[in-house]
Amino acid sequence: METKTITIRVNAEVARIFEEVSEEQRRKIEALFSLKLGDATRSKRPLEEVMSVISRNAQARGLTPEILDR
């Protein structure tokens, strides 16, 4: 699959966490984000609603900034 780099704005804490994770974790996060963004843009639901669902699901599965810090 062809990829292209984009720039998105996130809060400083999220940026710090992303910059500190391993390259393998970063690739996984990028793949997940790519899939979810694709779903969100094809969805009839507002992006904010989709992002809230993603956030709730990640938290329910135990994904926290502390875990990403490892």
C-alpha positions as MATLAB code, in Angstrom:
seq = 'METKTITIRVNAEVARIFEEVSEEQRRKIEALFSLKLGDATRSKRPLEEVMSVISRNAQARGLTPEILDR';
ca = [
       0.000    0.000    0.000;
       1.293    3.430   -0.896;
       1.601    5.825    2.021;
       1.867    9.586    2.254;
       2.910   11.770    5.173;
       0.393   14.257    6.562;
       0.576   16.702    9.444;
      -2.108   16.827   12.122;
      -2.394   18.963   15.225;
      -2.614   17.170   18.565;
      -2.183   18.353   22.110;
       1.358   18.562   23.463;
       1.010   15.508   25.712;
      -0.103   13.290   22.828;
       2.761   14.570   20.689;
       5.276   13.895   23.462;
       3.994   10.364   23.975;
       4.062    9.616   20.246;
       7.604   10.934   19.914;
       8.818    8.774   22.808;
       7.379    5.399   21.777;
       9.396    2.831   19.871;
       9.406    2.819   16.091;
       7.344   -0.387   16.125;
       4.700    1.187   18.386;
       4.682    4.295   16.205;
       4.003    2.211   13.079;
       1.132    0.449   14.853;
      -0.370    3.754   15.983;
      -0.032    5.185   12.475;
      -1.715    2.112   10.957;
      -4.554    2.284   13.476;
      -5.001    6.003   12.918;
      -5.014    5.510    9.148;
      -7.724    2.850    9.377;
      -9.842    4.867   11.776;
      -9.499    8.089    9.793;
     -10.529    6.207    6.662;
     -13.572    4.838    8.490;
     -14.430    8.283    9.845;
     -14.325    9.956    6.463;
     -16.568    7.301    4.928;
     -18.988    7.396    7.846;
     -22.161    9.436    7.974;
     -21.398   10.264   11.617;
     -19.596   13.494   12.528;
     -15.834   13.114   12.977;
     -16.061   14.260   16.605;
     -18.471   11.432   17.375;
     -16.226    8.856   15.709;
     -13.165   10.152   17.585;
     -15.064    9.976   20.886;
     -15.986    6.353   20.201;
     -12.360    5.536   19.344;
     -11.179    7.206   22.549;
     -13.719    5.403   24.716;
     -12.850    2.048   23.129;
      -9.117    2.606   23.642;
      -9.650    3.554   27.277;
     -11.969    0.579   27.827;
      -9.224   -1.683   26.492;
      -6.767   -0.156   28.935;
      -4.808    2.087   26.547;
      -3.464    4.957   28.610;
      -0.690    7.537   28.170;
       1.287    5.609   30.776;
       1.160    2.451   28.657;
       2.275    4.383   25.591;
       5.109    5.825   27.679;
       6.712    2.401   28.052;
];
